[in-house]
Amino acid sequence: MKGKHENQKKGFGTMNLILIVIAVALLAFTLKMIAVFEATGMIPDTLVTCVFAALGGECGAMAWIKTTKERRQDREWQKQDEAEARRREALERQRQKEENDESQR
């Protein structure tokens, strides 16, 4: 019987790549805004707000997707465990019935 985690992918996933891209973009944007502030004494507040909102929203969407996938996988595993438990109970009842039949003979 296969283990519960055998079908999961190993290695570097798409979400990890997106998180790295977001981190690099946010770092580059922050450094550029520091340079703009040093040159002009101010930064475009609306742009900063929009960039942080967009990147934060993307991270929130990815978190929602990940938790939804994990919840679905947990339900599948629970159903498999319940089916396995029912199968074992049926086998145990059958074994006990056979033992009772043999002892009555």
C-alpha positions as CSV (number, residue, x, y, z in Angstrom):
1,M,0.0,0.0,0.0
2,K,1.3,3.4,-0.9
3,G,2.1,5.9,1.9
4,K,0.2,9.1,2.3
5,H,2.9,11.3,1.1
6,E,4.3,9.3,-1.8
7,N,2.3,11.2,-4.4
8,Q,3.5,14.6,-3.3
9,K,6.0,16.4,-5.5
10,K,9.5,16.8,-4.3
11,G,11.6,19.8,-5.2
12,F,11.1,23.4,-6.1
13,G,7.5,24.4,-6.6
14,T,5.9,27.3,-8.5
15,M,4.7,29.0,-5.4
16,N,8.3,29.0,-4.0
17,L,9.5,30.6,-7.2
18,I,6.7,33.3,-7.1
19,L,7.7,34.0,-3.4
20,I,11.3,34.5,-4.4
21,V,10.3,36.8,-7.3
22,I,8.1,38.8,-5.0
23,A,10.9,39.1,-2.4
24,V,13.4,40.2,-5.0
25,A,11.0,42.7,-6.6
26,L,10.1,44.2,-3.2
27,L,13.8,44.5,-2.3
28,A,14.6,46.2,-5.6
29,F,11.6,48.5,-5.3
30,T,12.5,49.4,-1.7
31,L,16.1,50.2,-2.7
32,K,14.9,52.3,-5.6
33,M,12.5,54.2,-3.4
34,I,15.3,54.9,-0.9
35,A,17.4,56.3,-3.8
36,V,14.5,58.4,-5.0
37,F,14.0,59.7,-1.5
38,E,17.7,60.6,-1.2
39,A,17.6,62.5,-4.5
40,T,14.3,64.3,-4.1
41,G,13.4,64.2,-0.4
42,M,10.1,62.5,-1.0
43,I,8.6,59.3,-2.5
44,P,5.5,58.6,-4.5
45,D,3.2,57.5,-1.7
46,T,0.4,56.2,-3.9
47,L,2.9,54.0,-5.9
48,V,4.4,52.6,-2.8
49,T,1.0,51.8,-1.4
50,C,-0.1,50.1,-4.6
51,V,3.0,48.0,-4.9
52,F,2.8,46.8,-1.4
53,A,-0.9,46.1,-1.7
54,A,-0.5,44.2,-5.0
55,L,2.4,42.0,-3.7
56,G,0.6,41.5,-0.3
57,G,-2.5,40.5,-2.2
58,E,-0.6,38.0,-4.3
59,C,0.9,36.4,-1.2
60,G,-2.6,36.2,0.4
61,A,-4.0,34.6,-2.7
62,M,-1.2,32.0,-2.7
63,A,-1.8,31.3,1.0
64,W,-5.5,30.7,0.3
65,I,-4.7,28.4,-2.6
66,K,-2.2,26.4,-0.4
67,T,-4.6,26.0,2.5
68,T,-7.4,24.9,0.2
69,K,-5.2,22.3,-1.4
70,E,-4.0,21.0,2.0
71,R,-7.6,20.8,3.3
72,R,-8.7,18.9,0.3
73,Q,-5.8,16.5,0.6
74,D,-6.5,16.0,4.3
75,R,-10.1,15.1,3.5
76,E,-8.9,12.6,0.9
77,W,-6.6,11.0,3.4
78,Q,-9.3,10.9,6.0
79,K,-11.7,9.1,3.6
80,Q,-8.9,6.6,2.7
81,D,-8.3,6.0,6.4
82,E,-12.0,5.5,7.1
83,A,-12.3,3.0,4.2
84,E,-9.3,1.1,5.4
85,A,-10.7,1.0,9.0
86,R,-14.1,-0.4,7.6
87,R,-12.2,-3.0,5.6
88,R,-10.2,-4.1,8.6
89,E,-13.4,-4.3,10.7
90,A,-15.1,-6.4,8.1
91,L,-12.2,-8.8,7.9
92,E,-12.1,-9.0,11.7
93,R,-15.8,-9.8,11.9
94,Q,-15.4,-12.4,9.2
95,R,-12.5,-14.0,11.1
96,Q,-14.5,-14.0,14.3
97,K,-17.5,-15.6,12.5
98,E,-15.3,-18.3,11.0
99,E,-13.8,-19.0,14.5
100,N,-17.3,-19.3,16.0
101,D,-18.4,-21.6,13.2
102,E,-15.4,-23.8,13.7
103,S,-15.9,-23.9,17.5
104,Q,-19.6,-24.9,17.2
105,R,-18.7,-27.9,15.0
